[in-house]
């Protein structure tokens, strides 16, 4: 029977759990609020909250409620100022790891460093980090995107989007060391994200098929899929069990499963169980496998 392995780390990370606990506690207390952008990048969770009256808005001005929730990705400082000017109160669900990246970017900027953010330029987390440098930080996802004239013989401070892959950061750092007069790096990657990426890296090298579960617009989920695709010829990204195709598992000996940090753990488990059933439901070695071992 083919073997199905589930990484030890999957489902909601600390920051997502914290944000959802705050949001749900606020709802239980009878508070009415809108969310400035989706609280996390998972459509099922966003839809659940919408049923309880939480609307997703693109700007604070859109909200007709006195309370507005700041999502896990954080926001630039001007959002807090705008809320105050409009008389809005905020429920701040910014992930502590994201807050740490914002703090370091601001520190480097105020100390006169050229600030480099390794990440995806249009991602809301990165937009928030850049905002803490008065919009002056430079965002790159690879060394090829660096403008050497802006960093040559300069002091450079580097922070990373919390979900950035380690190889991306190393690629940028190697180039900076060649060109800058001084390079300081604040390791702002999320610990859970790092463990999850390491486990997917290891497991995807060992199996014939790798399935990553999560929102298609989730940055951390797509990072896992990128890692899996690099190591495994058959890698798939699905948002629910309904997207699973039995054709993927024809004539294979092993399947790996993992999920993004904004994916409900039960969704990952449903995908895992569906694959087991498709493959005959036997010989799986006791369920969950720690891919770090």
SULLINLIN-V156317 format. One record per helix or strand. SS is the DSSP state (@ for helix, = for strand). FROM is the first residue (numbers start at 0). TO is the last residue. If there is no record, write none. Layout:
BEGIN
<<SS & FROM & TO> <SS & FROM & TO>>
END
This chain:
BEGIN
<<= & 2 & 5> <@ & 13 & 27> <= & 32 & 35> <@ & 42 & 50> <= & 55 & 56> <@ & 59 & 61> <= & 66 & 69> <@ & 76 & 84> <= & 88 & 91> <@ & 95 & 109> <= & 113 & 117> <@ & 123 & 130> <= & 137 & 139> <@ & 142 & 144> <@ & 147 & 150> <= & 154 & 159> <@ & 165 & 178> <= & 181 & 184> <@ & 190 & 203> <= & 208 & 212> <@ & 218 & 230> <= & 233 & 237> <@ & 240 & 242> <@ & 245 & 248> <= & 253 & 258> <@ & 264 & 277>>
END
